Amino acid sequence: MFYDASLPALIPVRAALASIRDFPLFSKVVIINGGRFKMSHNKKNSRWREEYTFLGVALALAALAGLGGWLIAAARHSHGTPPDRPRELAAFTLTDRTGRTVTRAELAGKYLVVNFVFTGCSISCLDVNRRMAEIQALTAGQPDVKLVSLTVDPRSDTPAVLAEFGSRFGADTNRWLLLTGDKSALYSLIENSFIPRNPADPYNFMPGGFAHTERIAVVDARGRLRVFYDGMKPETSQAVVEAINQWRAQGDSL
């Protein structure tokens, strides 16, 4: 039974198998040599041979399972997370941080990068908005891309508060809209177009009881919610831009 160390995808297997040589019981039955392993044919240990072989195989399979899970998770992240059901950007009338009224019609035909703001949040919201700032920089010169931040705490996040918050991230008033307004209108838009809410959840301390507020949503030029990305992940910025570029190349426009 041999393991070929030249296969990068199976490196964790080699590590798992190599680690058992440190156990006294295995020191006479496992030989690690030049990236290969085999069970020793030491006759003194013959009664243990089958058991050790089984254990070695079990460790190898466990390592492969772990690697497979990691690869699946990585692939899922690179492609984002699809919405739980078909969703489209609903009609709305809200107020930007400049005090200007913004409606759904203004965003028609645009690719939208949407996140959910709670300016009183101290950690996760800041990371997500850093991703938004990165996306703003990466899409400079692309007038068909707009960034939209929807507050989940309209009572506290007034236009003035959002203006100060946006300035911390260099939000361009022409390209990155930070929206507030009537609570019921905001909550209806967020829940119907983007993410679910469960106000009864005692462990959810986000205003409105919204789930997955760390996500960044991407809406195509036809107003369809296409995918979510984890706003806490540094690689999300590039993934969002690549998705939009791909849709644009495929003619995904009005």
N, C-alpha and C positions, 0 to 999 in steps of 0.2 A: 504494500500500500504506500503510494508515494504522493507527495504534494509538490507541485511545480511552482517555485517562488517567482517565476517570471510573469505570473498572471496578477496584475495589480489589483483586480477586483476581489481577489481572494486573500489579500494580505491579512485581514482579520482572522482568517482561518489559521494561517501559519502562526500568528501570534498566540492564538488560543491553544494550539497544539504544542507549541514550544514551551508554554508556561508550565505544562505538567511535568517537565523534567525536574522542576524544583522540589517536587514531592518525593520523599524518600522511597516510598513504595514503587514509584514509577522510574526511579533512577536506573534500574537495571533492565527495564523493558522498553524504554523509549530512547531512540538515537536520533539526535538532530545533527545533520551533516550537510553543509553546503546548500541549505534551503530545502532539504528533503527530510522526510521522517519515515521510519519504519518500525514495526514492533520487533523487539529483540527476540531471537530464538534461543535465549539462554534457557537450558533445560531445567535449571533450578527454579525458574519462575513459570514453568509451563502451566501450572494449575491456575495462574492468574491471567494467562495470556488472553483468553477469550474475553474475560471481564474488562481488561484494560483496552482491548481493541474496541469493544462496544462503547466504552467511555470516551475514547478518542474520537470515534465517529460521532457520538452525541455532541461533544464539544464543537466539532467542526460544523455540524448542522445548526447548532445554536448560533455560532458566529455568522454563518451564511444567512440565517433568518434575520439576525440583527442588521446585517449589511443590506439585505433586501428591503427591510422596513425603512432604513435611512434613505435608500435610493428612491423608493416610492414617495416618501415625504418630500425629498428634494425636487422630484419631477412635478409633484403637485404644486409646490410653491412656485416653480418657474412658470407654470401655466396659470397660476392664480386659482381662486375658488369661485365656481359659478354660483349665481344666486339660487336661493332655495326654490324659486318659482319664476316664471317669466315676469319681469318687472319693467315698467317704462316710467320715464320722468313725467309726473303728473303736472297739471296746470297749477300755478301758484302766483302769488303777489307778495313779495317780501321787501325788506328794506336793507340796503347795503350800508356799510360802515360810514359812507359819505353822506348818508341821509337820503340817497336817491332810491326811488322805487324800481325794483327789478321784477320782471315777469318771465314766465316760461317762454314767451314769444321771442324775447331777446336772445335766448340761447339756442334757438332753432338752427339746425345744421352744424352745430359745434360738437367737437369731442369734449366731454366734460370729465374732469378729474375731481371727485367729490370726497370730502372728509367731514367729520362730525366734531364740532368744537365745543369745549367746555373750558373757558379761560381760567376757571378756578382750579383746574387739574394741574398737578405739579410735575408729573413724570411722563406718562404715556402720551398725553396730548401734545406735549412739547416735541417728543420724538416724531410723532406723526406729522406735525407741522414742519419739522425739518425736512421730511421727505417731500412735502408739498413744495417747499422752497427749492429743493433740488430739481423737482419736476418743472417748476417755473423756469429755472435756468436752462434746463435741457430742451425745453420747447420754445425758447426765445426765437422769434422770427417765424412762428407758426400761428398765424391769426385764427386758425380754425380750432385751436385748443384753448379752453377756458378752465380755470381752477375755481371751485366753489366750496366754501366752508359753511356748513349749516350748524348753528348753535343748538345745543340741546338744553340750554339754560337761558332762555330769552329774558327772564326777569333780571338776571345779573348782567348778561351780555348785551348791553345797549350799543347803539352805533358808536358812541364815544369809546366804550371799553374795547369793542372790536377793532376800532381804528388804532388804538394803542397796541393791541395784541398783534395786529397785522404788521405794524411798523417794526416789531421785533424780528420779523422774518423777512423783511424786505418785500412785502406783498405789493405788487403792482396793481393800483386801483383799476386799471383798464383790463387786466388779465386775470386777476385773482379776486373774486367776490367773496366777502365775508358777510353772510346774511343773517338777519334777525327779523323779528316781527311778532305777530300774534301767536301765542303758545299753541293753540289748537290747530292753527294753519300749519305751523312748523312741524308739529308732531304728526299730523296727518300726512304731510309730504314725506317725511323721513320714513314713517312706518309703511306707507303704501308703495313708495318708490324704491326703498333701499333696505333697511334692516328692521327686524321685528323688535317689539318691546314687551316687557313683562313687569309691570309696576308692582306686582305682588311678590316678586322674588326678593326675599329678605337679604340676600347676599349681593345684590346689584345696587351699588350706591351711585350709579350714574343718574343724573336728572332725567326723568321720564322713563327710567327703567329700560333703556335701550340696550340691546346686546350687540357685541361686536363693533363697538365704537372705535376700536383701534384700526379698523379696516379702511382702506381707500377704495372707493368705488369708481369704476370707469364706465362711462356711458358713451355709446357710439353716436354718430352724426344723425341717426334716425331716432334718437331718444331712448334707445333700448339699453337697459343695464346689462352689461356683458360679463363683467368679472370683478371680483374683489381681490385686493392684495393686502398683505399684512403691513400696515404702516410702521410697525416696529422694526422691520427688517431693512438694513441698508440697501440691499439689492433691489428693493421694490421700485425705487425711482427709475432705474434703467428698464425694468420689466414693464412698467406702465408705458413708457415712451415707445418701447419696441412693439407693444401690442397696438398702440395707436398707429404707428407707422405701417404695421402690417395691414390693418383694416383699411387705411387710406390707400395703400397700394392695390388692395383688392377691389377698390371702387366703392367702399362702404360710405356712400354719401347720398344726399338727397337727390 
